[in-house]
Amino acid sequence: MVMRFSRTGAPWLLLIAFLISGGSSLKDDSPTRTCTRQSFEVGLWVQAEGINRTLDSAEKIRALVKRARATGVTDIYAQVYRSGRSWFTTSLADDSPAKRFGREPLALLLDLASTGQDHECPIRIHAWINAYALAKNKNAPIIQELGEQAVLLDQYGRSLLDYPASGKPEWANGFGLGTPGIFLDPGNPAVRKRIINIAAHLVRNYPRLAGVHLDYIRYPYAVPISPGSRFSSRLDFGYNEVSVSRFERTSGRTAPRADAQATGTDAAAWDDWRRAQVTAAVRGIYETAKGIRRQVVVSAAVLPWAERAYLSSFQDWRGWLEDGFLDKAVVMNYTDDEHLAAQVNRSVLAAKRVKGGNEAHQGQVVIGLGAYKFTDQPAGLWRQWGDAQEAGADGVALFSYDQMVDDDAMWAFPESHGQD
């Protein structure tokens, strides 16, 4: 009996033969399309409301991804939560920015960046959220829902809602905010819960998201900077009734408000308590995020002077790395002084080497570079890049895309970043 097959059936037989043979009928020299991941991170911060407003336009998002691929960017830190507004759909914020061009900016960015081309790796997208900073948005949903007690008070009992735009109130005796604007109170449990819930929402609803990136995960610092509340001449924050009562009830100490009779021991305990509030938020975000998806990366943009961050902003980022609930610190080493930048790098990375060794928890340290300071002299930026790499950084991150977008010279990255 002679078997006859129609033309439409022949391709199916070929497919069956191909599957049985394990594909041996293909050319043996066909390359395997696998991604080779760089060991040295090249990161890029992308602002939501900077001069380019990248996330407000599908065309601009496509241009971002195209440029990032062409230049070897491995990680994008996309600002998707700022000032109580979100560039993703959620009931936890004002999500009107997410609907401006008919599609979620975060979803589109993930679609474009998560698809590798040929042997290229997908670009890792980190959801950048401004944790405690609201800029100047007095109408943020979190204030409307939690009330004015969600916003920090200074030691005089004055709310940041009442501060002038300069951040330098007349009652502060020459002091002012290092970053003017509204900050939420880390000592308020409802504020902490909201930040944790925002991070959890992102991890749960965007499975292709590589990480959550925390910014302004600290108390605001004043200038001139005062290392703690034991000094009478100072400006510091956190004196809301909710926080003060929690501290005094649990510690038996007196919070050093301007009119309080507080001792040096009281002040030290108060500073430790405020530091613990920020740490509890980072730990809560880390544990919640990892509980949803173990491989998600929790990172933070941190102040470059670790001791000052610890004393003045209660941001113990070295401790977070050492204790294993921060995967990566991105150190904001923004200066055009190359010698100062090198000193910061060596200080930060020397501590990493000392605490590293064979310990189970050793987070990464990426050096953030202020690209905006080098638009007229990009060669200086590349020298700082090389210094960070030589000092042993796990990568660099550039701040920010907005100042680089139309300047080809700012994309002539050094060719020395290695691969695994």
C-alpha positions, 0 to 999 in steps of 0.5 A, spaced: 500 500 500 502 506 498 501 512 503 499 519 500 500 525 503 496 532 501 501 538 501 497 540 507 499 534 511 507 534 509 509 540 514 505 536 520 510 530 519 516 534 518 514 537 525 513 530 528 520 528 525 523 534 528 521 533 535 522 526 535 529 527 532 530 533 537 531 538 532 537 535 529 535 537 522 537 544 523 544 547 522 549 545 527 552 552 527 545 555 529 547 560 535 544 559 542 540 565 543 542 566 551 543 572 554 550 574 557 549 578 563 554 584 565 557 583 572 558 591 572 551 594 573 550 600 568 544 604 571 540 610 569 535 614 574 529 616 570 524 621 573 517 622 572 516 629 573 523 632 570 524 636 564 523 630 559 517 627 563 519 621 560 513 617 563 508 621 560 509 619 553 509 612 550 514 615 544 518 617 550 518 611 553 520 607 547 526 612 546 528 611 553 529 603 552 532 604 545 537 608 547 538 604 553 539 598 549 544 601 544 549 604 550 549 597 554 544 600 560 543 594 565 538 597 570 533 602 569 530 606 576 523 608 573 520 613 578 513 611 578 511 614 585 512 621 587 509 626 591 503 621 592 502 620 585 503 614 581 505 612 574 501 605 575 494 603 577 493 603 584 488 605 589 493 607 594 495 614 590 493 619 585 494 614 579 491 619 574 498 620 571 498 612 569 492 614 565 495 620 561 496 616 554 491 611 555 496 605 557 500 605 564 507 607 563 510 602 568 506 596 564 509 599 557 516 600 560 516 593 562 513 590 556 519 594 552 525 593 556 523 585 559 524 583 551 531 581 550 533 582 542 537 576 540 542 574 545 541 581 549 539 581 556 532 584 558 533 591 561 532 590 569 526 595 571 526 597 578 520 601 581 523 607 584 518 610 589 519 616 594 518 613 600 517 619 605 517 625 601 511 629 598 515 635 595 510 640 595 503 636 594 499 638 600 493 635 597 496 628 597 491 622 598 495 620 604 495 626 607 487 627 606 486 620 609 491 620 615 490 627 616 496 632 618 499 628 623 502 624 617 506 630 616 512 631 620 513 637 625 519 640 628 521 640 635 518 647 635 511 643 634 511 647 627 508 642 621 512 642 614 505 644 611 507 651 614 514 651 612 515 657 606 517 654 599 525 656 601 525 651 607 527 656 611 522 658 617 523 665 621 522 661 627 528 656 626 534 661 628 538 660 621 536 653 620 533 650 614 531 644 610 536 641 606 531 639 601 525 643 602 518 640 601 513 636 605 516 629 609 511 624 612 513 622 619 516 615 619 514 614 626 507 614 624 505 606 624 499 608 618 505 611 614 509 605 614 503 601 613 502 605 606 509 605 604 509 597 605 503 596 601 505 600 595 511 596 595 507 590 595 502 592 590 508 593 585 511 586 586 505 583 586 502 586 580 508 586 576 511 580 576 517 582 571 519 588 575 526 586 577 526 590 584 523 596 588 527 602 589 526 606 595 528 614 595 527 619 601 527 613 606 529 617 611 528 623 616 529 630 612 536 633 615 537 641 616 542 645 614 547 647 617 547 639 619 547 637 626 549 630 628 543 629 633 538 632 638 542 633 643 545 639 641 540 645 643 542 649 636 539 645 631 533 643 627 530 636 627 523 633 626 519 627 628 515 631 634 508 629 632 504 627 638 503 620 635 510 619 635 512 622 641 507 618 645 509 612 642 517 613 644 515 616 651 511 610 653 515 605 650 522 608 653 520 612 659 524 617 656 522 625 654 522 627 647 527 633 646 522 638 644 524 645 644 520 646 651 522 640 654 527 638 660 530 633 656 537 630 658 543 627 653 540 620 655 533 622 653 536 625 646 540 619 644 534 614 646 530 619 641 535 619 636 535 611 636 528 610 636 527 615 630 533 611 627 529 604 628 522 607 625 526 608 618 529 601 619 523 598 621 520 600 614 525 598 610 525 591 614 517 591 613 518 592 605 524 587 604 520 582 608 513 583 605 516 583 598 520 577 598 514 574 601 511 575 595 517 574 590 523 571 593 528 574 587 525 581 587 531 586 589 530 591 594 534 597 593 535 604 596 538 611 594 542 613 600 546 619 602 553 618 601 556 620 607 554 614 611 556 617 618 552 623 617 546 619 614 546 615 621 546 621 625 542 626 622 537 623 617 537 616 621 538 612 615 542 606 617 544 604 610 550 600 612 546 596 618 541 595 613 546 591 608 550 588 614 543 585 617 541 582 610 534 586 609 537 591 603 540 587 597 543 594 594 545 601 596 545 606 591 550 611 593 548 618 591 555 621 590 553 627 586 559 632 585 563 635 580 569 635 585 573 628 582 577 628 589 571 628 593 568 623 589 574 618 590 574 619 597 567 618 598 567 611 594 573 609 597 570 610 604 564 607 602 567 601 599 572 600 604 567 598 609 563 594 604 570 590 604 571 589 611 564 587 613 563 582 606 568 576 607 564 570 607 558 573 611 552 570 608 549 577 607 553 582 603 549 587 599 551 590 593 554 597 593 553 601 586 555 608 586 550 614 583 554 619 579 551 626 578 551 626 570 547 633 571 553 636 573 557 634 567 553 636 561 559 640 559 564 636 560 562 628 560 570 626 560 569 628 568 563 623 569 567 618 565 573 619 570 568 618 576 565 612 573 572 609 572 574 611 579 568 607 582 570 601 578 577 601 580 575 602 587 570 596 587 563 598 586 558 593 583 556 598 578 554 605 577 548 609 576 547 615 572 542 621 575 539 622 571 536 621 564 533 627 563 539 631 563 542 626 558 536 625 553 538 629 547 546 629 548 550 624 544 556 626 548 553 623 555 552 616 552 559 615 550 560 610 556 566 607 558 567 600 554 571 597 561 564 594 564 565 587 565 561 581 563 560 574 567 
